[in-house]
Amino acid sequence: MAQADAPESHAVVHRLRQKHRNPNAAHKHPVNKAHYEEASRGARVADQVSAALGSWPFIIIQSVLLLAWAAVNYWGLFVRHWDPYPFILLNLVLSFQATYAGPIVLLAGNRHAQKDRITLEHMADEADKGEEQINRILVEIKKNTDLTLRILKELEAESA
């Protein structure tokens, strides 16, 4: 029976994770609210570009383009060599890409570190609230225990 429900539960978990990761979704949690809804346009763009730069599709596409560039220019298959062997133009293009990719990834990393700090602060606040609630419950349990013991003593006194 549990295995029959597994695909449904996996689908629910997947849907919740996608909603949690979606920067366009309405976020109720204060940490997500601060991270997504209060972010500037530049911060959101940095997050999206950084996510794209760190993805497998980007790595695969860039690898294919680099191999195609090298093949076309090395063997001159269909066109004249526009960037002969040391591939100086390719180095310039990759340097230009790295010049912008580095700071964008750092911006996204700083925002992620800020989100982690906010998360830890929120968790500490929640832990303090939970500790206060536990202490109130323990005080009530102690009161109930004292009352129960007093009733027990009265009942023992009556039966004696």
Backbone torsions as a table, in degrees:
resi	resn	phi	psi	omega
1	MET	NA	-40.6	-178.9
2	ALA	-66.9	-32.3	-179.0
3	GLN	-72.7	-30.0	178.6
4	ALA	-67.4	-33.5	179.3
5	ASP	-81.0	-12.6	-174.9
6	ALA	-59.2	-47.0	179.9
7	PRO	-61.6	-39.1	178.9
8	GLU	-64.9	-43.9	-179.1
9	SER	-67.0	-36.7	176.4
10	HIS	-63.6	-39.3	179.2
11	ALA	-65.4	-41.1	178.9
12	VAL	-64.2	-46.3	179.4
13	VAL	-61.3	-43.5	179.7
14	HIS	-61.7	-43.7	-179.7
15	ARG	-63.3	-41.7	178.8
16	LEU	-65.6	-40.3	178.3
17	ARG	-64.3	-41.5	179.6
18	GLN	-63.7	-40.6	179.0
19	LYS	-65.3	-40.1	-179.5
20	HIS	-63.7	-36.2	-177.1
21	ARG	-86.8	-10.0	-176.5
22	ASN	-78.0	115.5	-178.4
23	PRO	-69.5	-13.6	-179.9
24	ASN	-92.5	-6.0	-178.2
25	ALA	-76.4	156.3	174.8
26	ALA	-77.0	124.1	-174.9
27	HIS	-106.4	125.5	-179.2
28	LYS	-92.0	-33.6	-177.5
29	HIS	-67.4	134.9	-175.9
30	PRO	-59.3	-34.1	179.8
31	VAL	-67.8	-46.0	179.2
32	ASN	-65.9	-36.9	178.3
33	LYS	-60.7	-47.2	179.5
34	ALA	-66.0	-36.2	-175.4
35	HIS	-75.7	-42.9	-174.6
36	TYR	-97.5	-52.0	-170.5
37	GLU	-75.6	-29.9	-178.5
38	GLU	-96.5	7.3	-179.9
39	ALA	-77.4	144.9	176.5
40	SER	-73.0	167.0	-179.9
41	ARG	-61.8	-41.7	179.3
42	GLY	-62.4	-38.7	179.1
43	ALA	-66.1	-41.0	178.4
44	ARG	-66.1	-39.2	177.8
45	VAL	-64.7	-42.5	178.7
46	ALA	-60.3	-41.2	178.1
47	ASP	-62.0	-44.7	-178.0
48	GLN	-67.9	-42.7	179.8
49	VAL	-66.6	-41.3	179.0
50	SER	-63.6	-39.8	177.7
51	ALA	-64.5	-38.0	179.1
52	ALA	-69.2	-41.5	-179.2
53	LEU	-65.5	-27.8	-178.5
54	GLY	-97.6	23.2	-177.7
55	SER	-107.0	156.1	177.6
56	TRP	-63.6	-41.4	178.6
57	PRO	-57.2	-40.3	178.8
58	PHE	-63.1	-45.4	-179.1
59	ILE	-62.5	-42.6	-179.4
60	ILE	-66.8	-47.1	-179.0
61	ILE	-62.6	-44.1	-180.0
62	GLN	-65.1	-39.1	178.3
63	SER	-63.3	-43.3	178.6
64	VAL	-63.1	-43.4	179.3
65	LEU	-64.0	-40.4	178.5
66	LEU	-65.0	-42.8	177.9
67	LEU	-64.4	-40.7	178.9
68	ALA	-65.3	-43.5	177.9
69	TRP	-58.0	-49.8	-178.3
70	ALA	-63.7	-42.5	-178.5
71	ALA	-64.9	-47.1	-178.2
72	VAL	-63.5	-41.3	-176.8
73	ASN	-80.5	-26.8	-179.1
74	TYR	-80.0	-47.1	-177.5
75	TRP	-97.4	-12.3	178.9
76	GLY	58.8	49.9	-171.4
77	LEU	-60.4	-60.8	-173.3
78	PHE	-113.8	-12.9	-174.9
79	VAL	-135.8	172.4	175.1
80	ARG	-73.1	151.0	178.2
81	HIS	-64.3	112.4	176.7
82	TRP	-97.0	-14.4	178.7
83	ASP	-143.0	83.9	-175.5
84	PRO	-60.8	175.3	-163.6
85	TYR	-36.6	-52.8	-175.8
86	PRO	-65.3	-4.8	174.8
87	PHE	53.4	54.9	-178.4
88	ILE	-65.5	-41.5	178.8
89	LEU	-63.5	-40.3	177.2
90	LEU	-62.1	-42.0	177.2
91	ASN	-61.8	-39.4	178.0
92	LEU	-64.0	-43.8	179.3
93	VAL	-63.0	-45.3	180.0
94	LEU	-67.3	-36.1	176.5
95	SER	-64.7	-41.2	177.4
96	PHE	-62.0	-43.0	178.6
97	GLN	-62.5	-45.5	-179.2
98	ALA	-65.4	-33.6	179.2
99	THR	-59.6	-37.8	179.6
100	TYR	-91.5	-33.3	-176.8
101	ALA	-67.0	-40.8	-178.2
102	GLY	-57.2	-57.0	179.5
103	PRO	-62.1	-34.4	179.5
104	ILE	-65.7	-42.9	177.9
105	VAL	-64.8	-38.1	177.7
106	LEU	-65.7	-40.8	176.7
107	LEU	-59.5	-46.5	179.9
108	ALA	-64.5	-39.0	178.4
109	GLY	-64.6	-39.3	176.9
110	ASN	-64.6	-40.1	177.7
111	ARG	-65.4	-36.6	178.4
112	HIS	-66.8	-40.3	177.0
113	ALA	-64.2	-38.7	177.0
114	GLN	-63.7	-41.6	178.4
115	LYS	-63.6	-39.7	178.1
116	ASP	-62.4	-42.1	178.1
117	ARG	-62.3	-45.0	179.7
118	ILE	-63.2	-40.4	178.4
119	THR	-61.5	-45.1	179.4
120	LEU	-63.8	-40.9	177.1
121	GLU	-62.7	-43.0	179.3
122	HIS	-63.9	-42.3	179.1
123	MET	-64.0	-38.0	177.9
124	ALA	-64.5	-42.4	177.1
125	ASP	-62.1	-44.1	178.8
126	GLU	-64.3	-37.8	178.1
127	ALA	-65.2	-39.7	177.7
128	ASP	-64.3	-42.5	177.5
129	LYS	-62.5	-42.8	178.6
130	GLY	-63.2	-39.3	178.8
131	GLU	-64.4	-41.1	177.2
132	GLU	-62.0	-42.9	179.5
133	GLN	-64.4	-41.9	178.8
134	ILE	-62.8	-42.1	178.6
135	ASN	-63.3	-40.5	176.9
136	ARG	-63.4	-41.8	178.7
137	ILE	-63.8	-42.6	179.0
138	LEU	-62.9	-38.8	176.6
139	VAL	-63.0	-43.4	178.7
140	GLU	-65.5	-39.8	177.3
141	ILE	-62.4	-41.2	178.7
142	LYS	-63.4	-42.8	177.3
143	LYS	-60.8	-45.8	180.0
144	ASN	-63.7	-39.5	178.7
145	THR	-64.8	-45.0	178.1
146	ASP	-60.9	-43.0	178.9
147	LEU	-64.5	-42.3	178.9
148	THR	-63.0	-43.2	178.2
149	LEU	-64.3	-38.8	178.4
150	ARG	-65.2	-42.6	177.6
151	ILE	-63.7	-41.4	178.7
152	LEU	-61.0	-42.8	178.6
153	LYS	-63.5	-41.4	178.9
154	GLU	-64.6	-41.1	178.6
155	LEU	-66.8	-37.7	176.9
156	GLU	-67.4	-35.3	178.9
157	ALA	-69.0	-38.1	179.4
158	GLU	-67.3	-39.2	-177.6
159	SER	-78.7	-15.9	-179.4
160	ALA	-84.7	NA	NA
